[in-house]
Amino acid sequence: MIEEVFADAKDRMTKAVESAKESFATVRTGRANPALLQNLMVDYYGTPTPLPQLASVANQDARSLIITPYDKGAMKAIEQAIRDMHNLGANPTNDGNVVRVTLPELTEERRKEFVKIVKTRAEDARVAVRNVRRSAKDDLDALKSEVGEDDVARAEKELEVLTKQFTDQVDDAFKRKEAELLEV
């Protein structure tokens, strides 16, 4: 029973850390990365559709992305969605076949703004991990009458170690992203 609570908590904490890493990938660094547009929603004939379902995204060079729509009719909608992205600051162009997005150089001030965004997302991930811990602790408390207080106390200490392990993973991912953002 305690093992099931641990397995569930570990699985949910892993998902919280992975979600944070995916979220970090969508924050722009000095280099162009197709992950920047991973969560972009495009108004495709009145329906919000994720960009990866409408087009392929590839790097052209360090500061440019090429978006090749599967349906040429979606080109204008894709361009508009990219223009509307506030954190990108790019002005897309199209040649009738592909949409080119050239990312502007990041200023020191903009880099610091991005660090703040990533820091907020890291804190959200830590809170998610702690919420999983609280939920698992409640589940363990409910088991006290069945398995005994000593086993539950031991399990709670192990849960704290597990929580620290996952919050450290979030911190490490944040530090890597921060270094990447501040790299000139």
C-alpha positions in Angstrom: 0.0 0.0 0.0 2.8 2.4 0.9 4.6 1.4 -2.2 1.6 2.3 -4.3 1.5 5.8 -2.8 5.2 6.2 -3.5 4.9 4.9 -7.1 2.0 7.3 -7.7 3.8 10.3 -6.1 7.1 9.6 -8.0 5.2 9.3 -11.3 3.3 12.6 -10.7 6.5 14.4 -9.6 8.3 13.1 -12.7 5.5 14.6 -14.8 5.8 17.9 -13.0 9.5 18.1 -13.7 9.1 17.1 -17.4 6.4 19.7 -17.8 8.7 22.3 -16.4 11.5 21.4 -18.7 9.1 21.5 -21.7 7.9 24.9 -20.5 11.5 26.1 -20.2 12.2 25.0 -23.8 9.5 27.4 -25.1 11.3 30.4 -23.7 13.6 31.9 -26.3 17.3 32.0 -25.9 19.8 33.6 -28.4 19.4 30.7 -30.8 16.4 29.7 -32.9 14.8 26.5 -31.7 11.7 24.8 -33.2 10.5 24.2 -29.6 9.8 27.9 -29.4 6.7 27.4 -31.5 5.7 24.1 -30.1 2.7 25.4 -28.1 1.7 28.1 -30.7 -2.0 28.0 -31.5 -3.0 29.0 -35.0 -6.6 30.1 -35.9 -7.1 27.6 -38.7 -10.5 28.2 -40.3 -11.9 29.4 -37.0 -10.5 26.5 -34.9 -7.4 27.0 -32.6 -5.0 24.4 -33.9 -1.4 23.7 -32.6 1.2 24.7 -35.2 2.9 21.2 -35.3 -0.4 19.9 -36.7 -0.3 22.5 -39.5 3.3 22.7 -40.5 6.8 21.4 -40.0 9.3 23.7 -38.2 13.0 23.5 -38.8 16.1 25.6 -38.2 17.5 27.5 -41.1 20.5 28.9 -39.2 21.2 30.1 -35.6 18.6 32.9 -35.7 16.1 31.7 -38.3 13.3 29.2 -38.5 11.5 27.8 -41.6 7.9 26.8 -41.3 6.6 24.7 -44.1 2.8 24.5 -44.0 1.1 21.2 -45.1 -1.8 23.4 -46.4 -0.7 26.6 -48.2 -4.0 28.1 -47.2 -2.9 28.2 -43.6 0.2 30.4 -44.4 -1.5 33.8 -43.5 -2.9 32.4 -40.3 0.5 31.0 -39.2 2.1 34.4 -40.0 -0.5 36.2 -37.9 -0.1 33.8 -34.9 3.6 34.3 -34.9 3.2 38.1 -35.1 0.8 37.9 -32.1 3.4 36.0 -30.0 4.6 38.7 -27.5 7.7 36.9 -26.2 9.2 36.3 -29.7 9.5 39.7 -31.2 9.8 38.3 -34.7 8.3 39.5 -38.0 7.6 36.5 -40.2 7.7 36.7 -44.0 6.5 34.2 -46.6 7.5 33.5 -50.1 4.4 31.5 -51.1 5.9 28.1 -50.0 7.4 28.6 -46.6 7.2 31.1 -43.7 10.6 32.4 -42.6 11.0 33.7 -39.0 14.2 35.6 -38.2 14.6 36.2 -34.5 16.1 39.5 -33.4 19.1 39.7 -31.1 18.3 39.6 -27.5 19.2 42.7 -25.4 20.5 42.4 -21.9 17.2 43.7 -20.6 15.1 41.2 -22.6 17.4 38.3 -21.4 16.7 39.3 -17.8 12.9 39.4 -18.5 13.2 35.8 -19.9 15.1 34.7 -16.8 12.2 36.1 -14.6 9.7 34.2 -16.7 11.7 30.9 -16.3 12.1 31.6 -12.6 8.3 31.9 -12.2 7.8 28.6 -14.2 10.4 26.9 -12.0 8.6 28.0 -8.9 5.3 26.8 -10.3 7.0 23.4 -10.9 8.3 23.3 -7.3 4.8 24.1 -6.0 3.4 21.2 -8.2 6.0 18.8 -6.7 5.1 20.0 -3.2 1.4 19.6 -3.9 2.1 16.0 -4.9 4.0 15.5 -1.7 1.0 16.9 0.3 -1.4 14.6 -1.5 0.8 11.6 -0.9 1.2 12.6 2.8 -2.6 12.7 3.1 -2.8 9.2 1.5 -0.1 7.9 4.0 -2.0 9.4 6.9 -5.1 7.6 5.8 -3.1 4.3 6.0 -2.0 4.8 9.6 -4.7 2.5 11.0 -3.8 -0.3 8.5 0.0 -0.3 8.5 0.9 1.4 11.8 2.3 4.8 12.7 6.0 3.7 12.6 5.8 2.6 9.0 3.9 5.8 8.0 6.5 8.0 9.8 9.3 6.2 8.0 7.4 6.6 4.7 6.9 10.3 5.3 10.7 10.7 5.8 11.3 8.9 2.5 8.7 11.1 0.9 10.6 14.2 2.0 13.8 12.8 0.4 11.9 12.1 -2.8 10.4 15.6 -2.8 13.9 17.2 -2.3 15.2 15.0 -5.2 12.6 16.3 -7.6 12.8 20.0 -6.5 16.6 19.7 -7.0 15.9 18.5 -10.6 13.7 21.6 -11.2 16.4 23.8 -9.7 19.1 22.2 -11.9 17.0 22.6 -15.1 16.3 26.3 -14.1 20.1 27.0 -13.6 20.9 25.4 -17.0 18.2 27.5 -18.7 19.3 30.7 -16.9 22.9 30.1 -18.0 21.7 29.6 -21.5 19.6 32.8 -21.5 22.4 34.9 -20.0 25.0 33.5 -22.4 26.0 36.2 -25.0 
